[in-house]
């Protein structure tokens, strides 16, 4: 499992300052993708113990408000490694975890390993980027088909609850 870039202070993917990592590899290959250079799973460098430790130290920084996991495609990585990362972030960092995926929430909930990962994240931007539905006015996402999901409320309600809405 590789990552392309790790940002200690990122203000472009979520409100406030986040520690952000871009994992390498995606088979969706959405036309117009803003990260097409990350489609290659061999891009970047290994997400090894040293990289993980560094990323967690970035997330622990008192100036950091949350954590962003992007790609590539987060859910096409080694899911055991992703699960270990989100568990460690939840236990040690205790800040919101935001994830972007080309899979829908329903698809992720239907997969046992992905579903377990969802239990540790706070928000999910789901669905593939669709160029014909590109909308630069949307917050946190690139096309109008993508949803901004409050994962914890959705799991509790057993239905999709959009971020900022009540179940």
C-alpha positions, 0 to 999 in steps of 0.5 A: 500500500502506497501513499502519494502525499502526506500533509501536516497542515491542510486547509483545502479539503475540510474546514479548519486545519487537517492532517491529510494523506492521499493513498495511491491506486484507484481502479475507478478512473473517473474522467476529469478526476482531479487526482488522476496521477494517483490511479497507479497503485505503485505511485508514491512511497510505501505506507509503512510503520514509519509513515504511519507514525509520522501521519499520526504525529501530524494528526496529534498536533494541537493545531490540527482539527481533524484527519482527511483520508483521500486517494486514489481510492481509500477502500481499494487499499489494504483494508486491514491497514486502513482499519488499523489506521482508523482505529489508532487515529480514533484511540490516540488522536480523537479528532474527526476522520473524513474519508472520500470514496468512489464507492457509495455508502451502501456498497461499503456497508455491504462489504464486511471489512469496509463496514467495520472501517466505516464505524471508525470514521465521521464523514464520508464523501461517497460516489464516483466523480461524474464530470457531467455533474461537476459543480465547483460550488459544492463543499468538499466534493466535485460532482452533484451525485456525491453525498456528504454523509454523517457516518455515525448518524447513518449507522445509528439510523440504518439509513443515509443521513447527510452531514448537517441533517437530523435522521 
